[in-house]
Amino acid sequence: AQGMDIPDDTHFLPALHNTTTDEVQLFDTEAVPPALGATLAALRNALQTAGQRARAERAPSLGLAHLAQDAPALESSLRDRCDPNGAWPTTPPSSWRRASAHRA
């Protein structure tokens, strides 16, 4: 670990952060040792709370302030904005910019 001491009881857990909904999906949780079960539960809870806070904080900038306290409706609205073009769905149309295809 290139000069970094990692304790022997450290367990690495792969995860995927959905930046549109701010949800984090954990993988291979069945491989977590039973002794770390409470830690895994605390991690899941912390990630869920962080996601809810991030969505509520971002809602006003997306024109969704009225949904900030309604987590299921806000999450649904954010999913509706999903698009394979990356950050486009997370920005309101008024902030989109188009570049000219012709350069002088």
Secondary structure, DSSP 8 states (H G I E B T S, - for coil): -TT----TT-----EEEETTTTEEEE--GGGS-GGGHHHHHHHHHHHHHHHHHHHHHHGGGGT-GGGTT-HHHHHHHHHHT--TTTTGGGS-GGG-----S---
